Amino acid sequence: MSSYRRILRLNAVLALVAVAALSGCGSDEAAAQSEPSALVGKTYLSTEVTGPAIPGGGPMELTFPQPGRIAATAGCNRHMGEVTFDGSTMTPGQLASTMMACPGPAEQADAWLADFLSGPLTWSLADDTTLTLSRGEGDARRAVTLVERANTALTGTTWTVTAIVTEQAVESSRAIEDSAPNLRLADDGTVSGSTGCNNFRGNATVTGDKITFSGIAATKMACPPEIARVEQVVLDTLRGSVTYRIDGNELALTNDADPNAGLRLRAN
């Protein structure tokens, strides 16, 4: 074989090796994008639905609060439970849900969601932000495309309490809904808000995932018993060091000295 032919063959082999290497890198990157761990701690909102529409218009909200756990809503109750992954297949387990009554078309949203999450789904994640879930083929295909929801800023936002955390449970109630306790952290290191009955002000220093509250002072108006109980949890939570976590437009506060005192809040 001539030297010229040997050079041509060597170049061809090197080209094939280069293509294979690039293909391998692309495959590795695609595989990394499809790891379930990429979903943990994120919330996704539906932007497109193939098949039956969400009653009431949705959107469908899907959260992966920790490995092996899923939470979802389609505009009515929140469904929570286990989820398993096997390659490109995602299988929700038996999901428990809240028991809130929903008016109008949203009343059927729970049935839509339970049906969609009732069995294995094919999942894919593009660009770490767009999640697609699907099942079935042809005319029977159902699919939902969801986009990752950005987190609301901690400071400069008014956060309204939706539930209190006590030793017994995470509680929501009509008293909380009607009194609407809230707080707002300012960029100057102060905090102000309402316990649901009295107004308060104080200082708040944010470091990492911690907020240190100090000098909290509230007005002294008497409150009905059910509101006074909510107020006490609010004040117990905003005492000293507190761990915070933001998921989209939801904020969780847990008092570090007393983990049985906490709040669940939503951005207005």
Secondary structure, 3 states (H helix, E strand, C coil): CCHHHHHHHHHHHHHHHHHHHHHHHHHHHHHHHCCHHHCCCCEEEEEEEECCCCHHHCCCEEECCCCCEEEEECCCCCEEEEEEEECCEEEECCCEECCCCCCHHHHHHHHHHHHHCCCCEEEEEECCCEEEEEECCHHHCEEEEEEECCCCCCECCEEEEEEEECCCCEECCHHHHHHCCEEEECCCCEEEEECCCCEEEEEEEEECCEEEEEEEEECCCCCCHHHHHHHHHHHHHCCEEEEEEEECCEEEEEECCCCCCEEEEEEC
